[in-house]
Amino acid sequence: MRSFPQLLMQTPRGSSRLSLAEGHLWQMGRGRDNAIPIFDHCASRHHGLIRLLGMDRYYLFDQGSRNGTYVNGKRIQLPTLLNHGDIINIGETTLEFVFPPMEPAEEHQELTPIPQLISTLVVQMPAYPKLAQQISERVQAEIVYQWFSRSIDAINSGGSQVDQVIGGAIVAIKIHQIPPDLLQVAIDEILPVFTIIKQVHLLSEELNQQFQLPLSLGISAGINTSCAEIYNGYPTVQTLDTIVQETLTLQSANQITGQDVSISAQTRQRTPYSILLPFKQYLVNLPDTEQPTITYAGSLAGVVEFLDKVSVVFS
């Protein structure tokens, strides 16, 4: 049986226990319309939220609150993965996140993992660390909240799903509904992954204008297509961990090539009309790799150009 986390809330008025059993997003704040009302004069009306991502990963977001959100005594800016026993402080209110790890359950019926083709996407804001030194903590929190929450929504609406947030990077996966041995993915399977990059790029440009930022947010992205073992509708932990690490390494190649987006040779091979994608081939020596990596990389403008050309073909 699946278990759900709980929040043990302690306020000057007393204590209470809240379950995160229903839904995938829980708003917190002083307003009575919040799923988790916090009647604290130091809390903002919509102060923060907890969001379920991937397989039982619960992240805490600050929504640009006036007085900040703290986890284990440290003010957070980026989405923060909550672990059993973490202490959240909002004003004079304390919430303990209770979600002890479950013992591995014995399966009465063995299920064989099914090999399936997946694409893994990593996207982040490379300029954020420098930008954070030039703007206030409250503006940081508001920008981060908007960028991450709206990017996650774009990923979900694009037929992919967010697996996790690692530092300032969003990791998403798309499970393709085709046999893994096909060399080319259907046009409506692979293009949504490129479209997500375009949407996040446009979102970043919108935030640049809205906040009149001294440095452009920009984005850096990587796409990797490979075979994974699917168990109960989701990649197994072992295979997904390896693939995610490969995709993070691929995305880091942008720092070497000076490009915005890197895709693996497998992704390019399986992308219909890839000849229209204005990416160049690079041979990159990446950290912690024994052999040079072949990557195809280009600009965000190149992704937009590619999507425009393909849309004309299929219009």
C-alpha positions in Angstrom: 0.0 0.0 0.0 1.3 3.4 -0.9 2.1 5.8 1.9 1.8 9.6 1.9 3.8 12.3 3.7 2.5 14.4 6.5 3.2 17.8 7.9 3.4 18.4 11.6 2.5 22.0 12.1 3.5 23.9 15.2 2.3 27.5 15.8 1.8 29.8 18.8 -1.8 28.7 18.7 -1.0 25.0 19.0 -0.2 22.0 16.8 -1.9 20.0 14.0 -1.2 17.3 11.6 -1.8 17.6 7.8 -1.8 14.8 5.2 -0.5 15.2 1.6 -2.6 12.4 0.3 -4.9 14.1 -2.2 -3.6 15.9 -5.3 -0.1 16.9 -6.4 0.1 20.6 -5.4 -0.5 22.2 -2.0 -0.5 26.0 -1.6 0.6 27.5 1.7 0.0 31.0 3.0 -2.1 33.4 5.1 -5.0 33.4 2.7 -8.0 31.1 3.5 -8.0 29.8 -0.1 -4.8 27.9 0.6 -4.7 24.1 0.9 -2.4 24.6 3.9 -3.6 27.9 5.7 -0.9 29.5 7.8 -2.4 32.1 10.1 0.9 33.9 10.7 1.3 37.6 10.4 4.8 37.0 8.9 3.4 34.8 6.1 2.4 36.2 2.7 -1.1 35.5 1.4 0.4 33.0 -1.1 3.7 32.2 0.5 4.8 28.9 -1.0 3.8 25.5 -2.1 4.7 21.9 -2.1 4.6 20.1 -5.4 4.8 16.4 -6.2 7.1 15.5 -9.1 8.3 12.2 -10.5 8.0 9.2 -8.3 7.2 10.4 -4.8 9.5 13.5 -4.8 8.0 16.4 -3.0 9.5 19.8 -3.6 9.0 23.1 -1.7 8.7 26.3 -3.7 8.9 29.9 -2.4 6.5 32.2 -4.3 8.4 35.4 -3.8 7.2 35.8 -0.2 7.9 38.9 1.7 9.8 37.2 4.6 11.2 34.1 2.9 10.8 30.3 3.4 13.4 28.4 5.3 14.3 24.7 5.3 16.5 23.5 8.2 17.4 27.1 9.0 18.4 28.1 5.5 16.4 30.4 3.2 15.5 28.7 0.0 15.5 30.2 -3.5 15.5 27.2 -5.8 12.9 24.4 -5.5 14.0 22.2 -2.6 13.5 18.4 -2.3 12.0 17.6 1.0 13.3 14.7 3.0 11.9 12.9 6.0 12.5 15.1 9.1 13.1 18.4 7.3 12.0 21.4 9.2 10.2 24.2 7.3 9.9 27.7 8.9 7.5 30.3 7.7 7.4 33.2 10.1 6.6 31.8 13.6 5.2 28.6 12.1 7.1 25.4 12.0 6.3 22.4 9.8 8.0 19.1 10.0 8.0 17.0 6.8 7.3 13.3 7.8 7.8 10.7 5.1 9.9 7.8 6.3 11.3 5.6 3.6 9.3 2.4 3.0 10.8 -1.0 3.3 11.0 -2.8 -0.1 7.8 -4.6 -0.6 7.8 -8.3 -1.6 6.1 -8.7 -5.0 3.7 -11.6 -5.1 3.7 -11.4 -8.8 6.9 -10.8 -10.8 6.6 -8.2 -13.5 9.2 -8.1 -16.2 10.4 -4.6 -17.2 9.5 -3.7 -20.7 12.2 -2.1 -23.0 10.8 1.2 -24.3 12.3 4.2 -26.1 12.4 7.4 -24.0 13.7 10.9 -24.5 15.2 12.7 -21.5 15.3 16.5 -21.4 17.4 18.7 -19.1 16.8 22.5 -19.1 18.3 25.2 -16.8 19.1 28.9 -16.5 22.9 29.2 -16.8 23.0 32.9 -15.9 21.0 32.5 -12.7 24.0 32.3 -10.2 25.5 35.6 -11.5 22.0 37.2 -11.8 21.2 36.3 -8.1 24.1 38.5 -7.0 22.5 41.6 -8.6 18.9 41.3 -7.5 17.1 41.1 -4.2 16.2 37.8 -2.5 12.5 38.5 -3.0 12.8 39.2 -6.7 15.0 36.1 -7.0 12.3 34.0 -5.4 9.6 35.4 -7.6 11.6 34.8 -10.8 12.6 31.3 -9.8 9.0 30.4 -8.8 7.6 31.7 -12.1 10.3 30.1 -14.2 10.2 26.7 -12.6 6.4 26.4 -12.1 5.6 27.6 -15.7 8.3 25.4 -17.2 6.9 22.4 -15.4 3.4 23.2 -16.7 4.8 23.5 -20.2 6.5 20.1 -19.9 3.4 18.4 -18.6 1.2 20.0 -21.3 3.8 18.9 -23.9 3.2 15.2 -23.1 6.3 14.8 -21.0 6.6 14.6 -17.2 9.1 16.1 -14.8 11.1 13.5 -13.0 13.1 15.7 -10.7 14.8 19.1 -10.1 18.6 18.9 -9.6 20.0 22.2 -8.4 18.8 24.7 -11.0 18.0 22.1 -13.7 14.7 20.5 -14.5 14.9 16.9 -15.6 11.9 15.6 -17.7 11.1 12.4 -19.6 8.9 11.4 -22.5 8.1 7.7 -22.9 7.6 7.1 -26.6 4.7 4.8 -27.6 6.7 2.9 -30.2 9.0 -0.1 -30.3 12.5 0.8 -29.1 14.2 -0.7 -32.2 12.7 1.8 -34.6 15.3 4.1 -35.9 13.0 7.1 -36.4 10.4 8.4 -34.0 7.0 9.5 -35.2 6.9 13.3 -35.8 4.3 13.8 -33.1 6.4 11.9 -30.6 9.7 13.9 -30.9 8.6 17.4 -31.9 6.9 18.1 -28.5 10.3 17.8 -26.8 11.8 20.5 -29.0 8.6 22.5 -28.6 9.1 22.5 -24.8 12.5 24.0 -25.3 11.0 26.8 -27.4 8.3 27.5 -24.8 10.7 27.7 -21.9 12.9 30.0 -24.1 10.0 32.3 -24.7 9.1 32.2 -21.0 12.7 33.3 -20.1 12.5 36.1 -22.6 9.2 37.2 -21.1 10.7 37.3 -17.6 13.6 39.3 -18.8 11.2 42.0 -20.0 8.9 41.8 -17.0 11.7 42.3 -14.4 14.0 44.3 -16.6 16.9 42.0 -15.6 20.5 43.2 -15.8 21.5 39.8 -17.2 19.5 37.7 -19.7 18.1 34.5 -18.1 18.6 32.4 -21.2 18.4 28.6 -21.1 20.7 25.7 -21.7 19.2 22.4 -22.7 20.1 18.8 -23.6 18.0 16.0 -25.2 19.0 12.3 -25.0 17.0 9.5 -26.6 17.7 5.9 -25.5 16.1 2.7 -24.5 15.0 2.2 -20.9 13.4 -0.5 -18.8 9.8 0.5 -18.0 8.2 -1.1 -14.9 4.6 -0.2 -14.0 4.5 2.6 -16.5 7.8 4.3 -15.4 11.5 3.8 -16.0 13.2 1.7 -13.4 15.4 3.6 -11.0 18.6 1.9 -12.1 18.2 2.7 -15.8 16.7 6.2 -15.3 19.6 7.3 -13.0 22.1 6.3 -15.7 20.2 8.0 -18.5 19.6 11.2 -16.5 23.3 11.4 -15.7 24.2 11.0 -19.4 21.7 13.8 -20.3 23.1 16.1 -17.6 26.6 15.5 -19.0 25.3 16.1 -22.5 23.7 19.4 -21.5 27.0 20.5 -19.8 28.6 20.3 -23.3 27.0 23.7 -24.1 29.6 25.3 -21.9 32.3 23.9 -24.2 30.6 24.4 -27.5 29.2 27.8 -26.6 25.7 26.7 -27.9 22.3 26.7 -26.2 21.0 23.2 -27.0 22.8 19.8 -27.3 21.3 16.6 -28.5 22.7 13.1 -28.6 23.5 11.3 -31.8 20.6 8.9 -31.0 18.2 11.9 -30.7 19.3 13.3 -34.1 19.0 9.9 -35.7 15.5 9.5 -34.5 14.3 13.0 -35.3 12.2 13.2 -38.5 13.5 15.8 -40.9 16.6 16.4 -38.8 18.3 17.7 -42.0 16.3 20.9 -41.4 17.8 21.2 -37.9 20.6 23.8 -38.2 22.9 22.0 -35.6 26.6 21.2 -36.1 28.4 18.1 -35.0 30.9 18.4 -32.2 33.4 16.0 -30.7 33.6 17.0 -27.0 35.8 15.8 -24.2 33.4 15.9 -21.3 34.3 15.5 -17.6 34.4 12.0 -16.2 34.2 10.4 -19.7 36.9 8.3 -21.1 36.1 8.8 -24.8 35.1 12.0 -26.7 31.3 12.4 -27.0 29.6 13.1 -30.3 27.0 15.8 -29.8 24.9 17.9 -32.2 24.4 21.5 -30.9 23.0 24.8 -31.9 21.1 27.9 -30.8 17.7 28.4 -29.4 17.0 30.4 -32.6 17.9 27.2 -34.6 15.3 25.2 -32.6 12.6 27.8 -33.4 13.6 27.8 -37.1 13.4 24.0 -37.2 10.0 23.9 -35.7 8.7 26.6 -38.1 10.0 24.7 -41.1 8.6 21.4 -40.0 5.2 23.0 -39.2 5.1 24.3 -42.9 5.8 20.7 -44.1 2.9 19.4 -42.1 0.5 22.3 -42.5 
